[in-house]
Amino acid sequence: MNLGLALAAVIAATTWLLYFTADLAGDEGMLPVLRGILLESGFGVVWIVRLSLAIVLVAVSFSGKPAWIAGPAFLLLVSEGWHGHAAALGLLGSFTQAIHVASVGAWIGGLVPLGRVIMAARRHPADTPGAASALWRFSRFGMVAVALIAATGALNAWLMLQSFPDPGSNYGKVLLIKIGLFSGMVGLAAYNRHTLAIRMSTAPAKGLRTLSRTVMLEQIIGIAVLLDVSVLGLLDPNA
């Protein structure tokens, strides 16, 4: 799974860069334009770093040491702060976006192993205490991630728009959808922490069954958030 995701990161980054280059090149040759992007612009430096980190991820995936993946994966995430709309907001915007993306990656990414722990406990009821403990630990960690996501998201939106998102613009509509999806994830997380975690101590089987569904729903909403963000990256905030 780690290797597949690492390869996907390399393919996605390379495809995006080639598409961007082809769009700029027009009728000109792509190679001179690609060389200019990578070697003669600050944007190119960022993309060389991003592609290098993605390749490192692939190499580490072959090492048989999953713990080594965390470092380059984290750096690849935070490098997003120096790309796209955030790069136009100056150093504050870049750092804010880096923290935002890292927090989102940690929260949504953390839902995957949490879901696997819960499913394992459903198959082997003796593992239920471990699943409950994992939920409590993830919930505490999630509270910090949610706070960072909300704070950095609000700050970057203000830096970019200087006002509340305009529901009449395409960018504002997509941003408000993102906020709505995020709010839904927060509501599910709060329900997991304050209701299901307690229910697992009194009715473990029922609690685990419901928890597996809510965590799966969180994952689905998380994917929807990522798709929404990909659309935001293509829109002009000021249009």
Secondary structure in CASP SS format (residue, H / E / C, confidence):
PFRMAT SS
TARGET T0000
AUTHOR 0000-0000-0000
METHOD secondary structure of the structure
MODEL  1
M C 1.00
N H 1.00
L H 1.00
G H 1.00
L H 1.00
A H 1.00
L H 1.00
A H 1.00
A H 1.00
V H 1.00
I H 1.00
A H 1.00
A H 1.00
T H 1.00
T H 1.00
W H 1.00
L H 1.00
L H 1.00
Y H 1.00
F H 1.00
T H 1.00
A H 1.00
D H 1.00
L H 1.00
A H 1.00
G C 1.00
D C 1.00
E C 1.00
G C 1.00
M H 1.00
L H 1.00
P H 1.00
V H 1.00
L H 1.00
R H 1.00
G H 1.00
I H 1.00
L H 1.00
L H 1.00
E C 1.00
S C 1.00
G H 1.00
F H 1.00
G H 1.00
V H 1.00
V H 1.00
W H 1.00
I H 1.00
V H 1.00
R H 1.00
L H 1.00
S H 1.00
L H 1.00
A H 1.00
I H 1.00
V H 1.00
L H 1.00
V H 1.00
A H 1.00
V H 1.00
S H 1.00
F C 1.00
S C 1.00
G C 1.00
K C 1.00
P H 1.00
A H 1.00
W H 1.00
I H 1.00
A H 1.00
G H 1.00
P H 1.00
A H 1.00
F H 1.00
L H 1.00
L H 1.00
L H 1.00
V H 1.00
S H 1.00
E H 1.00
G H 1.00
W H 1.00
H C 1.00
G H 1.00
H H 1.00
A H 1.00
A H 1.00
A H 1.00
L H 1.00
G H 1.00
L H 1.00
L H 1.00
G H 1.00
S H 1.00
F H 1.00
T H 1.00
Q H 1.00
A H 1.00
I H 1.00
H H 1.00
V H 1.00
A H 1.00
S H 1.00
V H 1.00
G H 1.00
A H 1.00
W H 1.00
I H 1.00
G H 1.00
G H 1.00
L H 1.00
V H 1.00
P H 1.00
L H 1.00
G H 1.00
R H 1.00
V H 1.00
I H 1.00
M H 1.00
A H 1.00
A H 1.00
R H 1.00
R H 1.00
H C 1.00
P H 1.00
A H 1.00
D H 1.00
T H 1.00
P H 1.00
G H 1.00
A H 1.00
A H 1.00
S H 1.00
A H 1.00
L H 1.00
W H 1.00
R H 1.00
F H 1.00
S H 1.00
R H 1.00
F H 1.00
G H 1.00
M H 1.00
V H 1.00
A H 1.00
V H 1.00
A H 1.00
L H 1.00
I H 1.00
A H 1.00
A H 1.00
T H 1.00
G H 1.00
A H 1.00
L H 1.00
N H 1.00
A H 1.00
W H 1.00
L H 1.00
M H 1.00
L H 1.00
Q C 1.00
S C 1.00
F C 1.00
P C 1.00
D C 1.00
P C 1.00
G C 1.00
S C 1.00
N H 1.00
Y H 1.00
G H 1.00
K H 1.00
V H 1.00
L H 1.00
L H 1.00
I H 1.00
K H 1.00
I H 1.00
G H 1.00
L H 1.00
F H 1.00
S H 1.00
G H 1.00
M H 1.00
V H 1.00
G H 1.00
L H 1.00
A H 1.00
A H 1.00
Y H 1.00
N H 1.00
R H 1.00
H H 1.00
T H 1.00
L H 1.00
A H 1.00
I H 1.00
R H 1.00
M H 1.00
S H 1.00
T H 1.00
A C 1.00
P H 1.00
A H 1.00
K H 1.00
G H 1.00
L H 1.00
R H 1.00
T H 1.00
L H 1.00
S H 1.00
R H 1.00
T H 1.00
V H 1.00
M H 1.00
L H 1.00
E H 1.00
Q H 1.00
I H 1.00
I H 1.00
G H 1.00
I H 1.00
A H 1.00
V H 1.00
L H 1.00
L H 1.00
D H 1.00
V H 1.00
S H 1.00
V H 1.00
L H 1.00
G C 1.00
L C 1.00
L C 1.00
D C 1.00
P C 1.00
N C 1.00
A C 1.00
END
